[in-house]
């Protein structure tokens, strides 16, 4: 299936799907949300190189004529219906700046009226945004997809006719304030507003000088963008239908997973779903159901698709069950067990999760999560409901659908649990803007990894309503190296699996997980616990190659009566491991280490309102490159309109070859 015109089409995987669909004689084109099917036989495979150079692919994935050894004259055989469908909704001549200066492009809204362009660089990256609107246009860089913490570029025309760019920062779901730095973080290159279009080009610093009101931006991975536009030039509350967000892949490095639901070739599916229940009226409820997975020695999960059917849903977690006792297996097919205070979950591995703000996830070809008789054959579905108003007669039957097959993948994926597995038995000091909770994964546990280490590629951070910031530090040989990952301005309603690129972790590394909470409005200590009004601190790290270590953290042995260990001990949980080896003393829990120098603390004096804090630009002139490109595109359209009858005749004749 070919992606909709103007939308992302960035990987060779997508390109190969397209070749295969053409070769099979059925090309699916999507234009403005309408499917147009064109059947034209195997001979059309010859036209793929031409089509690939005309359609809006990311330039890094275009195919040249020479790569297939074909003659440009074959272009006259392209089916007109396919051409028309491909071009529908893809005319970007209305964009006011030169599009050729960028390496990437994606559409941000459903209609194709808001277009984002980018070209990444070492210190600064360049972005262009254009909208079919006659007022202000805003593009925000966000860590979570939420407005809170977003670093925003706002472009508009002032009363004097000058195009103005302001750098603003959103401290919450309120009107963003002018950022202190109006010169270095974001720099206007050009901008204009005419003919019902607002468009501007600017540079954004990749590494923030002041993380109080700026955001670090990736240059070779996935980045959250938020946007808004208006018919008025006065920046204010965004109207419904004139704002949105999108997770966009920048750069060219291949990632292991994408936070999208995608089709997978040669995949089967299985679903685990909780039978419909009436949600308890208690404020907090956890319900558990056990599920038997498809049979086989080794299968691989390729895509994860959550389904939620209640507004009271707090989260879903799927746990893997290793060495499950026979008596526990009797839970399969039974009604959900919602007596969570008296239920002990026997499953301690981690498969996947869903929380508000998350979508499904698909792994790239060659990667998969193993399951089967070689690893685990049962999973426990945990569903947490939050019902503070005690609503009655609320129904739910949420669950997960997985795409899988039994074909051996090149790389097997595992998940490592970091953070506070005990959940209860600790509390946060009230009345503090920032109060931290820290747990340590010790070297004694990471030495159980393969000798050449593991590679982390995504992390899912999880806290509750008071959560603000979270990070995982890597300590190697007594020194802090680059952080595994961090997140600022955490928003409970905007959680997701954060792509890391690829971060190498070595045996003997110490991992420190820190969660920071805001208890400034609390008057009593805030306990750790399962309820939404309590707090949690978890980080689930996806990595490869999979190994037996499921969790690495610390535990308070004061909560384990009769234990020979006192105080805090290290915990290393392994699949089918000996429980006697899982808890042990470790000096690494409190050992000092050399920290990296702090960054992001160079903050300018507070900004004040007015033009002095804004950048201005004269009106954009039409660029020769852009004009030439439009003329060339028009010539193509004219050529194929004339050649359409001849092309159809030839294609029909070729069907009989």
QUIPE-V324155 format. One record per backbone hydrogen bond with DSSP energy under -1.0 kcal/mol. CO is the residue of the C=O (numbers start at 0). NH is the residue of the N-H. E is the energy in kcal/mol with one decimal. If there is no record, write none. Layout:
BEGIN
co-><CO & CO>
nh-><NH & NH>
e-><E & E>
END
This chain:
BEGIN
co-><3 & 8 & 10 & 11 & 12 & 13 & 14 & 15 & 16 & 17 & 18 & 19 & 20 & 21 & 26 & 27 & 28 & 29 & 30 & 33 & 35 & 37 & 40 & 41 & 42 & 43 & 44 & 46 & 47 & 50 & 54 & 57 & 58 & 64 & 64 & 64 & 70 & 71 & 72 & 73 & 74 & 78 & 79 & 80 & 81 & 82 & 83 & 86 & 91 & 98 & 103 & 105 & 112 & 113 & 114 & 115 & 116 & 117 & 117 & 118 & 122 & 124 & 125 & 126 & 127 & 128 & 129 & 130 & 130 & 135 & 136 & 137 & 138 & 139 & 140 & 146 & 149 & 150 & 151 & 152 & 153 & 154 & 155 & 157 & 161 & 162 & 163 & 164 & 165 & 166 & 167 & 168 & 169 & 171 & 176 & 184 & 186 & 189 & 191 & 193 & 196 & 197 & 198 & 199 & 200 & 200 & 201 & 202 & 203 & 205 & 208 & 209 & 220 & 222 & 223 & 224 & 225 & 226 & 227 & 229 & 231 & 238 & 241 & 243 & 245 & 247 & 255 & 257 & 257 & 267 & 269 & 271 & 276 & 282 & 284 & 286 & 287 & 288 & 290 & 295 & 296 & 298 & 299 & 300 & 301 & 302 & 303 & 304 & 306 & 309 & 311 & 314 & 315 & 316 & 317 & 317 & 318 & 319 & 324 & 327 & 328 & 330 & 336 & 337 & 338 & 339 & 351 & 353 & 354 & 355 & 360 & 361 & 363 & 365 & 367 & 368 & 370 & 371 & 375 & 376 & 377 & 378 & 379 & 380 & 381 & 382 & 383 & 383 & 384 & 386 & 393 & 395 & 397 & 398 & 399 & 400 & 401 & 402 & 402 & 403 & 404 & 410 & 411 & 413 & 415 & 416 & 417 & 418 & 421 & 425 & 427 & 431 & 434 & 436 & 438 & 440 & 441 & 441 & 442 & 444 & 445 & 449 & 453 & 454 & 455 & 456 & 457 & 458 & 459 & 461 & 463 & 465 & 467 & 468 & 469 & 470 & 471 & 471 & 472 & 473 & 474 & 475 & 477 & 478 & 484 & 486 & 490 & 497 & 502 & 504 & 505 & 509 & 510 & 511 & 512 & 513 & 514 & 515 & 515 & 516 & 518 & 518 & 525 & 526 & 530 & 534 & 536 & 537 & 538 & 539 & 540 & 541 & 541 & 542 & 543 & 547 & 549 & 550 & 552 & 554 & 555 & 556 & 559 & 566 & 568 & 569 & 570 & 572 & 572 & 573 & 577 & 578 & 581 & 583 & 585 & 586 & 593 & 599 & 600 & 609 & 610 & 614 & 616 & 622 & 623 & 624 & 625 & 626 & 627 & 628 & 629 & 630 & 631 & 632 & 633 & 634 & 635 & 636 & 637 & 638 & 642 & 643 & 644 & 645 & 646 & 647 & 648 & 649 & 652 & 653>
nh-><6 & 57 & 14 & 15 & 16 & 17 & 18 & 19 & 20 & 21 & 22 & 23 & 25 & 24 & 37 & 1 & 35 & 4 & 33 & 30 & 28 & 26 & 43 & 44 & 45 & 46 & 47 & 50 & 51 & 54 & 56 & 60 & 61 & 67 & 68 & 69 & 73 & 74 & 75 & 76 & 77 & 82 & 83 & 84 & 85 & 86 & 87 & 89 & 94 & 101 & 117 & 115 & 131 & 107 & 129 & 105 & 127 & 102 & 103 & 125 & 205 & 203 & 118 & 201 & 116 & 199 & 114 & 132 & 197 & 229 & 154 & 227 & 152 & 225 & 150 & 149 & 169 & 140 & 167 & 138 & 165 & 136 & 163 & 160 & 157 & 616 & 155 & 614 & 153 & 178 & 151 & 176 & 148 & 173 & 168 & 204 & 202 & 200 & 198 & 196 & 193 & 130 & 191 & 128 & 188 & 189 & 126 & 186 & 124 & 216 & 601 & 212 & 249 & 247 & 141 & 245 & 139 & 243 & 137 & 134 & 135 & 241 & 228 & 226 & 224 & 222 & 363 & 259 & 361 & 403 & 401 & 399 & 395 & 386 & 384 & 382 & 336 & 380 & 378 & 372 & 373 & 370 & 404 & 368 & 362 & 402 & 360 & 400 & 398 & 312 & 385 & 383 & 353 & 381 & 350 & 351 & 379 & 348 & 328 & 330 & 331 & 333 & 287 & 339 & 341 & 342 & 317 & 315 & 357 & 494 & 303 & 257 & 366 & 410 & 412 & 300 & 298 & 374 & 371 & 292 & 320 & 290 & 318 & 288 & 316 & 286 & 313 & 314 & 284 & 389 & 278 & 276 & 273 & 306 & 271 & 304 & 269 & 301 & 302 & 267 & 299 & 367 & 545 & 542 & 540 & 551 & 538 & 420 & 423 & 527 & 525 & 518 & 516 & 514 & 512 & 510 & 444 & 445 & 446 & 447 & 448 & 452 & 504 & 543 & 502 & 499 & 541 & 497 & 539 & 537 & 466 & 517 & 489 & 515 & 486 & 513 & 483 & 484 & 511 & 480 & 509 & 478 & 593 & 475 & 471 & 469 & 493 & 458 & 455 & 453 & 508 & 474 & 440 & 472 & 438 & 470 & 436 & 467 & 468 & 434 & 430 & 521 & 427 & 534 & 533 & 528 & 419 & 461 & 417 & 459 & 415 & 456 & 457 & 413 & 454 & 574 & 416 & 572 & 570 & 568 & 558 & 559 & 562 & 556 & 554 & 583 & 552 & 549 & 550 & 576 & 580 & 581 & 571 & 569 & 588 & 589 & 479 & 210 & 602 & 612 & 613 & 164 & 162 & 626 & 627 & 628 & 629 & 630 & 631 & 632 & 633 & 634 & 635 & 636 & 637 & 638 & 639 & 640 & 641 & 642 & 646 & 647 & 648 & 649 & 650 & 651 & 652 & 653 & 655 & 656>
e-><-2.5 & -1.2 & -1.8 & -2.6 & -1.8 & -1.9 & -2.4 & -2.5 & -2.3 & -2.2 & -2.7 & -2.0 & -2.4 & -1.7 & -1.7 & -1.7 & -2.7 & -1.0 & -1.7 & -2.1 & -1.9 & -2.0 & -1.7 & -2.1 & -1.8 & -1.9 & -1.2 & -2.4 & -2.8 & -2.4 & -2.3 & -2.6 & -1.0 & -1.6 & -1.1 & -1.4 & -2.0 & -2.1 & -1.6 & -2.2 & -1.6 & -1.8 & -2.8 & -2.3 & -2.3 & -2.1 & -1.4 & -2.3 & -1.8 & -1.5 & -1.9 & -2.9 & -1.8 & -3.0 & -2.1 & -2.3 & -2.1 & -2.0 & -2.2 & -2.9 & -2.8 & -2.8 & -2.2 & -2.7 & -3.0 & -2.1 & -2.6 & -2.2 & -2.4 & -1.5 & -3.0 & -1.7 & -3.0 & -2.2 & -2.4 & -2.3 & -2.1 & -2.8 & -2.9 & -2.5 & -2.7 & -2.3 & -3.6 & -2.0 & -2.6 & -1.7 & -2.0 & -2.1 & -2.8 & -3.0 & -3.3 & -2.1 & -3.4 & -1.8 & -2.8 & -2.4 & -2.8 & -3.3 & -2.5 & -1.8 & -2.0 & -2.7 & -2.7 & -2.2 & -2.9 & -1.7 & -3.0 & -2.4 & -2.4 & -2.9 & -2.3 & -1.4 & -3.3 & -3.0 & -1.8 & -2.4 & -3.5 & -1.9 & -2.9 & -1.6 & -2.7 & -2.0 & -1.9 & -2.2 & -2.5 & -2.8 & -3.2 & -2.0 & -2.4 & -2.8 & -3.0 & -3.0 & -1.6 & -2.9 & -3.1 & -2.4 & -2.5 & -3.0 & -2.2 & -2.2 & -2.3 & -2.1 & -1.3 & -1.9 & -2.6 & -2.0 & -2.6 & -2.4 & -2.2 & -1.2 & -2.9 & -2.4 & -2.6 & -3.1 & -2.8 & -1.2 & -2.2 & -2.2 & -1.2 & -1.8 & -1.9 & -1.9 & -1.7 & -1.6 & -1.7 & -1.1 & -2.6 & -2.4 & -2.3 & -2.4 & -3.4 & -2.4 & -1.7 & -2.5 & -2.7 & -3.1 & -3.8 & -1.8 & -2.7 & -2.9 & -2.2 & -2.7 & -2.7 & -1.7 & -2.2 & -2.5 & -3.5 & -1.2 & -1.9 & -1.7 & -3.4 & -2.1 & -2.5 & -2.6 & -2.8 & -2.4 & -2.0 & -3.4 & -1.4 & -3.4 & -2.4 & -1.4 & -1.3 & -2.4 & -2.9 & -2.3 & -2.2 & -1.1 & -3.8 & -2.9 & -2.2 & -2.6 & -2.6 & -2.7 & -2.5 & -1.8 & -1.1 & -1.7 & -1.9 & -1.9 & -1.7 & -2.2 & -3.1 & -1.7 & -2.8 & -2.7 & -2.4 & -3.0 & -2.2 & -2.1 & -1.8 & -2.2 & -3.6 & -3.0 & -3.1 & -2.5 & -1.8 & -1.2 & -1.9 & -2.7 & -2.6 & -1.5 & -2.9 & -3.2 & -2.6 & -2.4 & -1.9 & -1.9 & -2.9 & -2.2 & -2.2 & -3.1 & -3.1 & -2.6 & -2.3 & -2.0 & -2.4 & -2.9 & -1.2 & -1.9 & -2.7 & -1.9 & -2.7 & -1.7 & -1.3 & -2.2 & -3.0 & -2.3 & -2.5 & -2.4 & -2.9 & -2.5 & -1.2 & -2.5 & -3.1 & -2.7 & -2.4 & -2.3 & -3.0 & -2.8 & -1.8 & -1.8 & -1.9 & -3.0 & -2.8 & -1.9 & -2.3 & -3.1 & -1.6 & -1.7 & -1.8 & -1.2 & -3.1 & -3.0 & -1.1 & -1.3 & -3.2 & -2.6 & -1.3 & -1.7 & -2.0 & -2.6 & -1.5 & -2.4 & -2.8 & -2.5 & -2.2 & -2.4 & -2.6 & -2.3 & -2.3 & -2.2 & -2.1 & -2.1 & -2.4 & -2.6 & -2.3 & -2.0 & -2.0 & -2.1 & -2.7 & -2.5 & -2.0 & -2.3 & -2.5 & -2.4 & -2.0 & -2.2 & -1.5 & -1.6>
END
